[in-house]
Amino acid sequence: MYKIFFRLVFQRMDPEQAHHLAFRWIRLAVRIPVLRTFLAAVLAPRYKELRTEALGLRMHGPFGLAAGFDKNAVAIDGMSMLGFDHVEIGTVTGEPQPGNPKKRLFRLVADRALINRMGFNNEGSLAVAARLASRTPVFRTVVGVNIGKTKVVPEEEAVGDYVKSTERLAPYADYLVVNVSSPNTPGLRDLQATEALRPLLSAVREAADRAVPGRRVPLLVKIAPDLADEDVDAVADLAVELGLDGIIATNTTIAREGLGLTSAPSLVKEAGGLSGAPLKARSLQVLRRLYARVGDRVTLVGVGGIENAEDAWQRILAGATLVQGYSAFVYQGPFWGRALHKGLAARLRTSPYATLADAVGADVKKAGTTA
């Protein structure tokens, strides 16, 4: 039914307008107690065998909503109602910004992919912090906060911009993510170089500890799939060195060649980050390489091209404790989370592993490449 609705309604709309329309429906549904209870029962059934502990947090399962969908923390309960075990909001910047000029979001339907050059459009850290502070949760949901650099802030002042967001948002974050991998903010990816990343992560860690005395907010970094293998290794080594809690692999890609894209050339050539099915192979490759380097010392989050339970299961076997999605939600709709959880539970039951934790990294361990 959703696929028919997508073709007849959403596919005929501008992608960003369709996103806002769906968002309004989700926010409306969660405000109606009887409706949200019914939808949560149907769309978000809980499986005991999928219960997950990661980053010192307990979750109903390993599957979360990737950053970029709920930029301003307005639909956390709505996304939980749809079956996401954790919700990562953002990317939030130090100051509010409108993002890049429209049109800036494109569907590559034939490739089950998206291209976006949104440019971190969000209300800014002060407004988002106020919203989180006043929030009364309806569902128990782990909330991650993804922070990035304000576009107009010079690169030499980037650390201060991230620190500002950290001080405002860390008190309301179950975990915090430093985003240095979006291709849509000029110069941002340069911060992935370890000589720039080390002082940035150290400053954010110190700011989070100051902002939330008595509670260590888990800190993660999100990296791009376009990093060379040696740079992936360098980030992995830095994460261990700094005692980082996790790495999210991966963000969108600027690559177009070699991905087998079949959508119209005019769409494929649009500038921005590509997400969805074509990213699957490279994201899995980066994840395997990270796990081979860090083992169980750093929590890994697999994201990029996850469409179904088999994709999620392969990420877990490759080293991911948590998995996230976004693009497939656009194409598969509100029953996506339900199907993914059901399939993941079935795979675990027929596997040789007693728990999901036992399965994490199993393929890499078998290959004998774990550091």
C-alpha positions in Angstrom: 0.0 0.0 0.0 2.8 2.4 0.9 4.5 1.8 -2.4 1.4 2.6 -4.3 0.9 5.8 -2.2 4.5 6.7 -2.8 4.1 6.5 -6.5 0.8 8.3 -6.6 1.5 11.1 -4.1 5.0 11.5 -2.8 6.8 10.8 -6.0 4.9 13.6 -7.7 5.9 16.1 -5.0 9.1 17.9 -4.5 11.1 15.6 -2.2 11.6 18.2 0.5 7.9 19.1 0.5 7.0 15.4 0.8 9.4 15.1 3.7 7.7 18.0 5.6 4.2 16.6 4.8 5.2 13.1 6.2 6.7 14.9 9.2 3.5 16.7 10.0 1.5 13.4 9.8 3.9 11.7 12.2 3.9 14.6 14.7 0.1 14.7 14.5 -0.3 10.9 15.1 1.9 10.9 18.1 -0.3 13.6 19.8 -3.4 11.4 19.7 -3.0 8.9 22.6 -5.2 6.2 21.2 -3.7 6.4 17.8 -0.1 6.5 18.9 -0.7 3.5 21.2 -2.2 1.5 18.3 0.5 2.5 15.8 3.3 1.7 18.3 1.8 -1.8 18.9 1.6 -2.4 15.2 4.7 -0.8 13.9 7.1 -1.2 16.8 6.7 -4.7 18.3 9.5 -5.5 20.8 11.6 -8.6 20.6 13.4 -9.6 23.8 16.2 -11.2 21.9 17.1 -8.0 20.2 17.6 -6.0 23.4 20.9 -4.2 23.1 23.4 -2.5 25.4 25.7 -0.1 23.7 27.6 3.0 24.9 26.4 2.3 28.4 22.8 2.6 27.3 20.0 0.1 27.1 17.9 0.0 23.9 14.9 -2.1 22.7 17.1 -3.1 19.7 20.0 -2.1 17.6 18.2 -0.2 14.9 18.1 3.6 14.9 17.2 6.6 12.8 20.2 8.2 11.3 20.9 12.0 11.6 19.4 14.2 8.9 15.7 13.2 9.2 14.8 15.0 12.4 17.1 18.0 12.3 15.4 20.0 15.1 14.3 17.3 17.5 10.6 17.7 16.7 9.6 14.1 16.1 11.6 11.9 18.5 8.5 10.2 19.9 7.0 9.9 16.5 10.0 8.1 15.1 10.0 5.8 18.2 6.4 5.0 17.5 7.5 3.9 14.0 9.9 1.4 15.4 13.3 3.1 15.7 15.2 2.0 18.8 17.2 5.2 19.0 16.8 8.5 17.3 19.8 10.6 16.3 18.7 14.2 15.8 20.5 16.9 13.8 22.9 17.8 12.4 22.7 20.8 14.8 25.1 23.7 14.4 26.2 26.4 16.8 24.1 29.0 15.2 20.8 28.7 13.2 21.2 28.6 9.4 18.8 28.1 6.5 21.0 25.7 4.6 21.8 25.7 0.9 19.4 27.2 -1.7 16.6 25.0 -2.9 16.2 22.6 -4.8 18.6 20.6 -2.6 17.1 17.1 -2.2 16.7 14.6 -5.1 15.3 11.1 -5.4 17.1 8.5 -7.5 14.2 6.1 -7.4 15.7 3.6 -9.8 18.7 3.3 -7.5 16.8 3.5 -4.2 19.0 6.4 -3.4 18.9 10.1 -2.5 21.2 13.0 -3.2 21.1 15.9 -0.7 22.9 19.2 -0.4 20.8 20.4 2.4 23.7 22.2 4.1 22.9 21.6 7.8 19.6 23.6 7.7 18.5 23.8 11.3 17.3 26.1 14.1 20.6 26.2 15.9 21.9 24.7 19.1 20.2 27.2 21.4 16.7 26.5 20.0 17.2 22.8 19.8 18.5 22.6 23.4 15.4 24.5 24.6 13.2 22.1 22.8 15.0 19.1 24.3 14.9 20.7 27.8 11.1 21.1 27.6 10.4 17.7 26.1 8.2 15.3 28.0 8.9 11.8 26.5 6.0 9.6 25.5 8.2 6.6 24.7 11.5 5.5 26.2 13.9 6.3 23.4 17.6 6.8 23.4 18.4 10.2 21.8 21.6 11.0 20.1 22.6 14.5 19.2 24.7 15.1 16.0 26.6 18.4 15.9 28.3 20.1 13.0 30.0 23.3 12.0 28.1 26.5 11.3 28.8 27.3 7.6 29.9 31.0 8.2 32.3 30.1 10.9 35.9 30.0 9.6 37.7 26.7 9.8 40.2 28.1 12.3 37.2 28.8 14.7 35.5 25.5 14.2 36.5 24.0 17.5 34.8 26.9 19.4 31.7 26.4 17.3 31.5 22.7 18.2 32.2 23.5 21.8 29.3 26.0 21.9 26.9 23.3 20.6 28.3 20.8 23.1 27.8 23.0 26.1 24.2 23.7 25.1 23.2 20.2 24.0 25.2 17.6 25.9 23.0 17.8 29.0 20.1 16.5 26.9 22.0 13.9 24.9 22.2 10.2 25.6 25.1 10.3 23.3 26.9 13.0 21.2 28.2 12.7 17.6 30.8 15.0 16.0 29.9 15.2 12.4 33.0 16.1 10.2 31.9 14.1 7.2 29.1 15.9 5.4 30.1 17.0 1.9 27.7 20.0 2.0 29.6 22.4 4.3 32.8 23.8 2.7 35.9 22.6 4.4 34.1 20.3 6.9 35.7 17.1 5.6 39.1 18.6 6.1 38.5 18.2 9.9 38.7 14.4 9.4 42.4 14.7 9.1 43.8 13.5 12.4 45.9 16.6 13.1 42.6 18.6 13.0 40.4 15.9 14.5 42.5 15.3 17.6 42.1 18.8 19.1 38.5 19.0 18.0 37.4 15.8 19.7 39.5 16.6 22.8 37.8 20.0 23.1 34.3 18.5 22.7 35.1 15.8 25.3 36.2 18.4 27.8 33.2 20.6 27.1 30.8 17.7 27.5 32.3 16.8 30.8 32.0 20.4 32.0 28.4 20.7 30.8 27.3 17.4 32.4 29.3 16.9 35.7 28.8 13.5 37.1 27.7 11.8 33.9 30.0 10.8 31.0 28.1 11.5 27.8 29.3 9.0 25.2 31.1 10.7 22.3 31.3 9.4 18.7 32.6 10.7 15.4 30.9 10.2 12.1 33.2 9.6 9.1 32.8 9.6 5.3 33.0 6.6 3.1 35.3 8.5 0.8 38.3 8.3 3.1 41.2 6.4 1.9 41.9 3.1 3.7 44.9 4.5 5.5 42.8 7.5 6.7 40.2 5.1 8.0 43.0 3.3 10.0 44.2 6.7 11.3 40.8 7.6 12.6 40.4 4.2 14.2 43.8 4.6 15.9 42.8 8.1 17.1 39.5 6.9 18.5 41.4 4.3 20.6 44.0 6.8 21.6 41.5 9.4 22.8 39.2 6.8 24.4 36.4 7.7 22.0 33.2 5.8 22.7 32.2 5.1 19.1 32.6 5.6 15.3 29.6 5.9 12.9 30.4 4.5 9.5 29.4 6.1 7.2 28.0 9.4 6.0 27.0 10.1 2.4 29.4 9.8 -0.5 30.4 12.3 -3.2 31.3 9.4 -5.5 29.2 8.6 -8.5 31.4 6.4 -10.6 31.5 2.7 -10.0 28.2 2.6 -8.1 26.1 1.2 -10.9 23.7 4.2 -10.9 20.9 3.9 -13.4 18.8 7.0 -12.7 18.7 9.9 -15.2 22.2 11.4 -15.8 20.8 14.8 -14.9 20.0 13.6 -11.4 23.1 11.6 -10.9 25.2 14.7 -11.7 23.6 16.8 -9.0 26.0 18.0 -6.4 25.7 16.7 -2.8 26.0 13.5 -0.8 24.6 10.3 -2.2 22.9 7.9 0.3 20.9 4.7 -0.1 21.5 1.4 -1.7 24.5 2.3 -3.9 26.5 3.1 -0.7 26.0 -0.4 0.7 29.2 -2.0 -0.4 31.6 0.8 0.6 30.0 1.4 4.0 30.3 -2.3 4.8 33.9 -2.3 3.6 34.8 0.6 5.9 33.0 -1.0 8.8 34.9 -4.2 8.4 38.2 -2.3 8.3 37.3 -0.3 11.4 36.4 -3.5 13.4 39.6 -5.2 12.3 41.5 -2.2 13.7 39.6 -1.5 16.9 37.9 -4.8 17.8 35.6 -4.4 20.8 37.5 -1.3 22.2 35.2 1.2 20.3 31.5 0.8 19.6 30.8 0.9 15.9 27.6 2.1 14.3 26.8 0.8 10.7 24.9 3.1 8.4 24.7 3.6 4.7 22.6 1.5 2.3 20.8 -0.6 4.9 17.5 -1.6 3.4 16.4 -4.7 5.1 17.1 -7.2 7.9 19.8 -9.0 5.9 21.7 -5.7 5.5 21.5 -5.0 9.2 22.6 -8.6 10.0 25.6 -8.3 7.7 26.6 -5.0 9.5 26.4 -6.7 12.9 28.5 -9.6 11.7 31.0 -7.1 10.3 31.4 -5.3 13.7 28.4 -3.0 14.2 26.8 -3.0 17.6 24.2 -0.5 16.3 22.8 0.1 12.9 21.0 3.1 11.4 18.9 4.0 8.4 17.3 6.9 6.7 17.0 6.7 2.9 15.2 3.3 2.8 12.5 4.8 5.1 11.6 7.2 2.3 11.1 4.3 -0.1 9.6 1.6 2.2 7.5 3.7 4.6 6.2 3.1 8.1 6.3 -0.7 8.1 10.1 -0.7 7.5 11.1 -0.9 11.1 8.6 -3.7 11.8 9.9 -5.8 8.9 13.5 -5.2 9.8 13.1 -6.1 13.5 11.1 -9.3 12.6 13.7 -10.4 10.1 16.6 -9.6 12.4 15.1 -11.6 15.2 14.6 -14.5 12.8 18.2 -14.5 11.7 19.4 -14.4 15.2 17.3 -17.4 16.2 18.6 -19.5 13.3 22.2 -18.4 13.9 24.8 -20.1 16.1 24.8 -17.0 18.4 22.9 -16.7 21.6 22.7 -12.9 21.5 23.3 -10.1 19.1 26.3 -9.1 21.2 27.8 -12.6 20.4 27.3 -11.9 16.7 29.0 -8.5 16.6 32.2 -8.8 14.4 31.8 -12.6 14.0 32.7 -12.6 10.3 35.8 -10.5 10.9 36.9 -12.6 13.8 36.6 -15.7 11.7 38.8 -14.1 9.1 41.4 -13.7 11.8 42.0 -10.0 11.1 40.9 -8.4 14.4 43.6 -6.3 15.8 
